[in-house]
Amino acid sequence: MINAIWFFMIVIGIIFAIMDGRLDLINEVILEDTGEAVAFAIGLTGIMATWLGLMKIAEKSGLIKAVGKVMRPLIKFIFPEIPKEHPANTAIVMNIVANMFGAGNSATALGLKAMEELQKLNSRKEVATNAMAMFLVVNMSSVQLIPLTVLKIRADAGSENPTEIIATTLIATGISTIVGIVSCKLMEKE
Amino acid sequence: MYRVFNVISLISIPLMITIILLHGYIKGVRLYDTFIEGASDGFKTALRIMPYLIAIFVAIGIFKESGALNMFSNLLLIPGRLIGLPREIIPLVMLKPISGSGSLAMVKDLIYSYGPDSLIGRIASTMMGSSETIFYTMAIYFGTIGVKKSRHTLICALIAHLGGVVASVVVCSIIFN
């Protein structure tokens, strides 16, 4: 799937650039966006290391098990395959919390940790498990509790009530998450 | 209000860190050594995701900058009209699953062009907060752990995105009219 999408995005893009006579765009993108990708990965290193260090502490202290236990009912409903007290539970919970509070890079670091834990439970290493698909769908559809960046833009643009979109955002996020969970549950049987 | 939310968001991460450290301290974990042990994995992960990031950034960059993205947006004109989606927002619907920073720039543009308190401004604001960038997240998360077959992940993520789009339009139309 990703092979086809990747191929078509690039080829269609190049065809459009040719038709527009703006082939220089391609060179520009290759130079600038790849640099941006590397800078992003390097920028992520620090926050990644920080959270993996903290997670290690939480693992040794038993906090990971404790969080896993408390969140068990909810996790069990959405991710029935994850065993009780498995580190994946806590990584998922912390990723969702970080996401909710708009800590983007921390959320990414914790999300990657969660995926690594889920991969340990995977018997076919190159195929996504139901839990992985569900985790990604939940992760991608439930974002910030308070969309601070958008609030800031609205306030700067002179809105009379910048925060009025918080309620609508929560409803929309909630609906998209529920739609995601239901569609995953329906499609996950092989 | 904005201030209060800002404070809540600000303290969430320090709070998580404090709880982890405090719990570790009480349980007698060798905090510093354990932190270093875990942190050393951070570099491996960052290196591992780099090729995936580069691959996806190049594809997104070419697709977006060449104008292909805008052309594809036109495909959504008719289904968009059915749910009352203003046509000005359609490029955002297309861009959101592909690029987070790109769609933020587009939301900013929409808010400044049509006003933050217009229906377009409100729908765009709502939509921005209700879904995450799909292709990029999938590429990194699956790439890192070496999963090649993503099965139903993409289609379910797109369905959820669509659900968020429809919900944004409908909820804003109801609440703000």
Boltz contact constraints between the chains, C-beta under 6 A:
constraints:
  - contact:
      token1: [A, 6]
      token2: [B, 59]
      max_distance: 6.0
  - contact:
      token1: [A, 9]
      token2: [B, 59]
      max_distance: 6.0
  - contact:
      token1: [A, 9]
      token2: [B, 63]
      max_distance: 6.0
  - contact:
      token1: [A, 10]
      token2: [B, 59]
      max_distance: 6.0
  - contact:
      token1: [A, 10]
      token2: [B, 62]
      max_distance: 6.0
  - contact:
      token1: [A, 12]
      token2: [B, 68]
      max_distance: 6.0
  - contact:
      token1: [A, 13]
      token2: [B, 62]
      max_distance: 6.0
  - contact:
      token1: [A, 13]
      token2: [B, 63]
      max_distance: 6.0
  - contact:
      token1: [A, 13]
      token2: [B, 66]
      max_distance: 6.0
  - contact:
      token1: [A, 13]
      token2: [B, 68]
      max_distance: 6.0
  - contact:
      token1: [A, 16]
      token2: [B, 66]
      max_distance: 6.0
  - contact:
      token1: [A, 16]
      token2: [B, 67]
      max_distance: 6.0
  - contact:
      token1: [A, 16]
      token2: [B, 68]
      max_distance: 6.0
  - contact:
      token1: [A, 17]
      token2: [B, 66]
      max_distance: 6.0
  - contact:
      token1: [A, 25]
      token2: [B, 65]
      max_distance: 6.0
  - contact:
      token1: [A, 25]
      token2: [B, 66]
      max_distance: 6.0
  - contact:
      token1: [A, 29]
      token2: [B, 61]
      max_distance: 6.0
  - contact:
      token1: [A, 29]
      token2: [B, 62]
      max_distance: 6.0
  - contact:
      token1: [A, 29]
      token2: [B, 65]
      max_distance: 6.0
  - contact:
      token1: [A, 33]
      token2: [B, 57]
      max_distance: 6.0
  - contact:
      token1: [A, 33]
      token2: [B, 58]
      max_distance: 6.0
  - contact:
      token1: [A, 33]
      token2: [B, 61]
      max_distance: 6.0
  - contact:
      token1: [A, 34]
      token2: [B, 54]
      max_distance: 6.0
  - contact:
      token1: [A, 37]
      token2: [B, 53]
      max_distance: 6.0
  - contact:
      token1: [A, 37]
      token2: [B, 54]
      max_distance: 6.0
  - contact:
      token1: [A, 37]
      token2: [B, 57]
      max_distance: 6.0
  - contact:
      token1: [A, 41]
      token2: [B, 46]
      max_distance: 6.0
  - contact:
      token1: [A, 41]
      token2: [B, 49]
      max_distance: 6.0
  - contact:
      token1: [A, 41]
      token2: [B, 50]
      max_distance: 6.0
  - contact:
      token1: [A, 41]
      token2: [B, 53]
      max_distance: 6.0
  - contact:
      token1: [A, 44]
      token2: [B, 46]
      max_distance: 6.0
  - contact:
      token1: [A, 45]
      token2: [B, 42]
      max_distance: 6.0
  - contact:
      token1: [A, 45]
      token2: [B, 43]
      max_distance: 6.0
  - contact:
      token1: [A, 45]
      token2: [B, 46]
      max_distance: 6.0
  - contact:
      token1: [A, 48]
      token2: [B, 42]
      max_distance: 6.0
  - contact:
      token1: [A, 48]
      token2: [B, 45]
      max_distance: 6.0
  - contact:
      token1: [A, 48]
      token2: [B, 46]
      max_distance: 6.0
  - contact:
      token1: [A, 49]
      token2: [B, 39]
      max_distance: 6.0
  - contact:
      token1: [A, 49]
      token2: [B, 42]
      max_distance: 6.0
  - contact:
      token1: [A, 52]
      token2: [B, 38]
      max_distance: 6.0
  - contact:
      token1: [A, 52]
      token2: [B, 39]
      max_distance: 6.0
  - contact:
      token1: [A, 52]
      token2: [B, 41]
      max_distance: 6.0
  - contact:
      token1: [A, 52]
      token2: [B, 42]
      max_distance: 6.0
  - contact:
      token1: [A, 53]
      token2: [B, 35]
      max_distance: 6.0
  - contact:
      token1: [A, 53]
      token2: [B, 38]
      max_distance: 6.0
  - contact:
      token1: [A, 53]
      token2: [B, 39]
      max_distance: 6.0
  - contact:
      token1: [A, 54]
      token2: [B, 20]
      max_distance: 6.0
  - contact:
      token1: [A, 55]
      token2: [B, 38]
      max_distance: 6.0
  - contact:
      token1: [A, 56]
      token2: [B, 34]
      max_distance: 6.0
  - contact:
      token1: [A, 56]
      token2: [B, 37]
      max_distance: 6.0
  - contact:
      token1: [A, 56]
      token2: [B, 38]
      max_distance: 6.0
  - contact:
      token1: [A, 57]
      token2: [B, 20]
      max_distance: 6.0
  - contact:
      token1: [A, 57]
      token2: [B, 24]
      max_distance: 6.0
  - contact:
      token1: [A, 57]
      token2: [B, 29]
      max_distance: 6.0
  - contact:
      token1: [A, 57]
      token2: [B, 31]
      max_distance: 6.0
  - contact:
      token1: [A, 57]
      token2: [B, 34]
      max_distance: 6.0
  - contact:
      token1: [A, 57]
      token2: [B, 35]
      max_distance: 6.0
  - contact:
      token1: [A, 58]
      token2: [B, 20]
      max_distance: 6.0
  - contact:
      token1: [A, 60]
      token2: [B, 29]
      max_distance: 6.0
  - contact:
      token1: [A, 60]
      token2: [B, 34]
      max_distance: 6.0
  - contact:
      token1: [A, 61]
      token2: [B, 23]
      max_distance: 6.0
  - contact:
      token1: [A, 61]
      token2: [B, 24]
      max_distance: 6.0
  - contact:
      token1: [A, 61]
      token2: [B, 27]
      max_distance: 6.0
  - contact:
      token1: [A, 61]
      token2: [B, 29]
      max_distance: 6.0
  - contact:
      token1: [A, 63]
      token2: [B, 23]
      max_distance: 6.0
  - contact:
      token1: [A, 101]
      token2: [B, 9]
      max_distance: 6.0
  - contact:
      token1: [A, 101]
      token2: [B, 12]
      max_distance: 6.0
  - contact:
      token1: [A, 102]
      token2: [B, 9]
      max_distance: 6.0
  - contact:
      token1: [A, 103]
      token2: [B, 13]
      max_distance: 6.0
  - contact:
      token1: [A, 112]
      token2: [B, 45]
      max_distance: 6.0
  - contact:
      token1: [A, 112]
      token2: [B, 144]
      max_distance: 6.0
  - contact:
      token1: [A, 115]
      token2: [B, 141]
      max_distance: 6.0
  - contact:
      token1: [A, 115]
      token2: [B, 145]
      max_distance: 6.0
  - contact:
      token1: [A, 116]
      token2: [B, 145]
      max_distance: 6.0
  - contact:
      token1: [A, 119]
      token2: [B, 145]
      max_distance: 6.0
  - contact:
      token1: [A, 126]
      token2: [B, 148]
      max_distance: 6.0
  - contact:
      token1: [A, 127]
      token2: [B, 149]
      max_distance: 6.0
  - contact:
      token1: [A, 128]
      token2: [B, 147]
      max_distance: 6.0
  - contact:
      token1: [A, 128]
      token2: [B, 150]
      max_distance: 6.0
  - contact:
      token1: [A, 128]
      token2: [B, 151]
      max_distance: 6.0
  - contact:
      token1: [A, 128]
      token2: [B, 153]
      max_distance: 6.0
  - contact:
      token1: [A, 133]
      token2: [B, 151]
      max_distance: 6.0
  - contact:
      token1: [A, 133]
      token2: [B, 152]
      max_distance: 6.0
  - contact:
      token1: [A, 133]
      token2: [B, 153]
      max_distance: 6.0
  - contact:
      token1: [A, 136]
      token2: [B, 141]
      max_distance: 6.0
  - contact:
      token1: [A, 136]
      token2: [B, 153]
      max_distance: 6.0
  - contact:
      token1: [A, 137]
      token2: [B, 156]
      max_distance: 6.0
  - contact:
      token1: [A, 137]
      token2: [B, 157]
      max_distance: 6.0
  - contact:
      token1: [A, 137]
      token2: [B, 160]
      max_distance: 6.0
  - contact:
      token1: [A, 140]
      token2: [B, 132]
      max_distance: 6.0
  - contact:
      token1: [A, 140]
      token2: [B, 134]
      max_distance: 6.0
  - contact:
      token1: [A, 140]
      token2: [B, 137]
      max_distance: 6.0
  - contact:
      token1: [A, 140]
      token2: [B, 157]
      max_distance: 6.0
  - contact:
      token1: [A, 141]
      token2: [B, 131]
      max_distance: 6.0
  - contact:
      token1: [A, 141]
      token2: [B, 160]
      max_distance: 6.0
  - contact:
      token1: [A, 143]
      token2: [B, 129]
      max_distance: 6.0
  - contact:
      token1: [A, 143]
      token2: [B, 132]
      max_distance: 6.0
  - contact:
      token1: [A, 144]
      token2: [B, 129]
      max_distance: 6.0
  - contact:
      token1: [A, 146]
      token2: [B, 5]
      max_distance: 6.0
  - contact:
      token1: [A, 146]
      token2: [B, 9]
      max_distance: 6.0
  - contact:
      token1: [A, 147]
      token2: [B, 129]
      max_distance: 6.0
  - contact:
      token1: [A, 148]
      token2: [B, 9]
      max_distance: 6.0
  - contact:
      token1: [A, 150]
      token2: [B, 125]
      max_distance: 6.0
  - contact:
      token1: [A, 150]
      token2: [B, 128]
      max_distance: 6.0
  - contact:
      token1: [A, 150]
      token2: [B, 129]
      max_distance: 6.0
  - contact:
      token1: [A, 151]
      token2: [B, 2]
      max_distance: 6.0
  - contact:
      token1: [A, 153]
      token2: [B, 108]
      max_distance: 6.0
  - contact:
      token1: [A, 153]
      token2: [B, 111]
      max_distance: 6.0
  - contact:
      token1: [A, 154]
      token2: [B, 116]
      max_distance: 6.0
  - contact:
      token1: [A, 157]
      token2: [B, 111]
      max_distance: 6.0
  - contact:
      token1: [A, 157]
      token2: [B, 112]
      max_distance: 6.0
  - contact:
      token1: [A, 157]
      token2: [B, 116]
      max_distance: 6.0
  - contact:
      token1: [A, 159]
      token2: [B, 116]
      max_distance: 6.0
  - contact:
      token1: [A, 159]
      token2: [B, 117]
      max_distance: 6.0
  - contact:
      token1: [A, 160]
      token2: [B, 117]
      max_distance: 6.0
  - contact:
      token1: [A, 163]
      token2: [B, 1]
      max_distance: 6.0
  - contact:
      token1: [A, 163]
      token2: [B, 2]
      max_distance: 6.0
  - contact:
      token1: [A, 165]
      token2: [B, 122]
      max_distance: 6.0
  - contact:
      token1: [A, 165]
      token2: [B, 125]
      max_distance: 6.0
  - contact:
      token1: [A, 165]
      token2: [B, 126]
      max_distance: 6.0
  - contact:
      token1: [A, 168]
      token2: [B, 126]
      max_distance: 6.0
  - contact:
      token1: [A, 168]
      token2: [B, 171]
      max_distance: 6.0
  - contact:
      token1: [A, 168]
      token2: [B, 172]
      max_distance: 6.0
  - contact:
      token1: [A, 168]
      token2: [B, 175]
      max_distance: 6.0
  - contact:
      token1: [A, 169]
      token2: [B, 126]
      max_distance: 6.0
  - contact:
      token1: [A, 169]
      token2: [B, 129]
      max_distance: 6.0
  - contact:
      token1: [A, 169]
      token2: [B, 130]
      max_distance: 6.0
  - contact:
      token1: [A, 171]
      token2: [B, 171]
      max_distance: 6.0
  - contact:
      token1: [A, 172]
      token2: [B, 126]
      max_distance: 6.0
  - contact:
      token1: [A, 172]
      token2: [B, 130]
      max_distance: 6.0
  - contact:
      token1: [A, 172]
      token2: [B, 164]
      max_distance: 6.0
  - contact:
      token1: [A, 172]
      token2: [B, 167]
      max_distance: 6.0
  - contact:
      token1: [A, 172]
      token2: [B, 168]
      max_distance: 6.0
  - contact:
      token1: [A, 172]
      token2: [B, 171]
      max_distance: 6.0
  - contact:
      token1: [A, 173]
      token2: [B, 130]
      max_distance: 6.0
  - contact:
      token1: [A, 175]
      token2: [B, 163]
      max_distance: 6.0
  - contact:
      token1: [A, 175]
      token2: [B, 167]
      max_distance: 6.0
  - contact:
      token1: [A, 176]
      token2: [B, 130]
      max_distance: 6.0
  - contact:
      token1: [A, 176]
      token2: [B, 131]
      max_distance: 6.0
  - contact:
      token1: [A, 176]
      token2: [B, 160]
      max_distance: 6.0
  - contact:
      token1: [A, 176]
      token2: [B, 163]
      max_distance: 6.0
  - contact:
      token1: [A, 176]
      token2: [B, 164]
      max_distance: 6.0
  - contact:
      token1: [A, 179]
      token2: [B, 160]
      max_distance: 6.0
  - contact:
      token1: [A, 179]
      token2: [B, 163]
      max_distance: 6.0
  - contact:
      token1: [A, 180]
      token2: [B, 156]
      max_distance: 6.0
  - contact:
      token1: [A, 180]
      token2: [B, 160]
      max_distance: 6.0
  - contact:
      token1: [A, 183]
      token2: [B, 156]
      max_distance: 6.0
  - contact:
      token1: [A, 183]
      token2: [B, 159]
      max_distance: 6.0
  - contact:
      token1: [A, 184]
      token2: [B, 156]
      max_distance: 6.0
  - contact:
      token1: [A, 187]
      token2: [B, 152]
      max_distance: 6.0
